[in-house]
Amino acid sequence: MPERTPGRAVGGGSLYVFDEPATGLHPLDVATLVGVFDRLLEAGATIIVIDHDLDLLAAADHLIDMGPGGGPDGGRILAAGTPQDVTRTSDSVTGPWLAEQFGVPRG
């Protein structure tokens, strides 16, 4: 049996949930964070991230855009799919911002 280190996953199959990990980070630090997430994914982990940072959202393989507002004004799924899919969803609040991030016309 492999030795286990507290706080360190052994192999794939781990689930990580991050609540707004980009808050307060410099854009270069967000890029580093995306790299860390990529390494976790390559190791077989599943990652769920709740965040508003456009660089982090643009790097995701799947988004669920909830809203249209916060608290009692939210809770509905407005768009789901790749970041590019979200840019093409008319109900998405995040879509126009992602479209601008990607430099693509909103459709």
PELINQUI-V316062 format. One record per backbone hydrogen bond with DSSP energy under -1.0 kcal/mol. CO is the residue of the C=O (numbers start at 0). NH is the residue of the N-H. If there is no record, write none. Layout:
CO&NH ; CO&NH
This chain:
4&7 ; 13&45 ; 15&47 ; 17&49 ; 19&22 ; 21&24 ; 25&29 ; 26&30 ; 27&31 ; 28&32 ; 29&33 ; 30&34 ; 31&35 ; 32&36 ; 33&37 ; 34&38 ; 35&39 ; 36&40 ; 37&41 ; 38&42 ; 39&44 ; 40&43 ; 43&12 ; 45&15 ; 47&17 ; 49&19 ; 52&56 ; 53&57 ; 54&58 ; 56&59 ; 62&80 ; 64&77 ; 64&78 ; 66&75 ; 69&72 ; 70&73 ; 72&68 ; 75&66 ; 78&64 ; 80&62 ; 81&85 ; 82&86 ; 85&88 ; 88&91 ; 93&97 ; 94&98 ; 95&99 ; 96&100 ; 97&101 ; 98&102 ; 98&103
